[in-house]
Amino acid sequence: MTIKRIDPADRWSEAVIHNNVIYYTSVPSDLINDAYAQTKSALAEIDLILARANSDKSQLLDVTIFLVNKSDFAAMNKAWDEWVAKGSAPVRCTVQAGLMKDEYLIEIKIVAAIKP
């Protein structure tokens, strides 16, 4: 099986595709100190990588959301609910986590299928 790496670097690849499955971790590019805005930003980054890999949010299989503050859960869910493909929601869990960059309020890890 072929492994395709999108924008590989020495430390990590932007995304990896194997067996028509995309693996990607999104962080917000907009680091405004607001969980709603950061979630929207991270979700927009997911849209971009999925498009590059011939997929879209309707093909999501599994999502793990890492949230720094439990108090931001409602704001994150508001952005998520506005974005997720209705009727095609993936398996999802949210974990409270300390992230490695103080500016990050959220990080989102996805697994998605390539479009048939």
N, C-alpha and C positions, 0 to 999 in steps of 0.2 A: 504494500500500500504506500502510496506517495503521501508525503507530508509537505504541505505548502505553507511557507511562512511569509506573512505580510509585514513588510518593513522590519526585517530582522536586524538586531543590533547585538553587541556582545553580551549584554545583560538580559535582554528579553526581546521578543518579537511583539509587534503591535497586535497581531492575531495569528492563530494557527488553524489550518484546515486539514482535517484527516477524515477519510471515509465520508465525505460530503457533510461533515459537521464542523462548525466554526466555534472556536474557543476565543473569548475576548474579555478583557477587563477594562472597564471604562471609568475614567475619572473626569470630573468637570473641567472644562477649559475656562469657564467663567467662575472665578473664585470669590465672587461677592459673598459676604458672610450671611447667607440666607439659604436654608436647606431646600426650599422650593425652587429657587433659581439654580442652585447647584444640581439638583436632581434633573431639572429640565435640560441643563447643559450636558450632563452625563448621558441622558437619553438621546439627545441630538448626536452626540459622538457615536452612540451605538447605531443609530440610523445610518450614519456615514460609513462605518465599517461594514455593516450588513450590505449596503448597496455595492460597495467595492467587491464583496465576496458573492454577489449574485443571490442575495437573500433580502429579507425584510422582517419587521417585528412579528408578522403573522407566523413566522417559522421558528420563533423562540421555543426552546424545549425546557430550559432550566435557568433560573435567575437567582443569584444570591446578592442581596443588598447589604452592604456594610455601612452602618449608620453610627456616627460618633455619639450623638445625643438622642436618648430615647424620646426626649421632648420634641424632636423633629419628625417623629413618625407620621403624624397627621399631615404635615407639609409635604413630606416625601410621597405619601400615598395620594395626595391631591395631584401632584405632578404625574405620578404613575398612572392614575386613573384617567387623566386627560390624554395620555399617550398610548397605553396598551391597546393592542388590537382586540376589540370586543369579540367574544366568541372564540378567540385563539390565545387566551392567556396561558402562559407557561406555568410550570411548577415554580413556586417562589418561596424563598425564606428571607427574613431580615434578621441580621445579627448586629448587636451593639458591639462596636470595635474601636479601638484606638488606631487611627491611621498614621502612616509614617510621615505625612506632611501636615503640619498644624493647620494650614489653610483649608484642607479637605474636610468637608462635613459628610461626604458620601463617596462610596466607590461601588461599582456594580459589575459583577462577574456574570457573563452569559455563556450559554451553550445554545447554538441554533443550527438548524438544518439549512443546507443550500436548497434553493427552490428547485423542484423537479423539472 
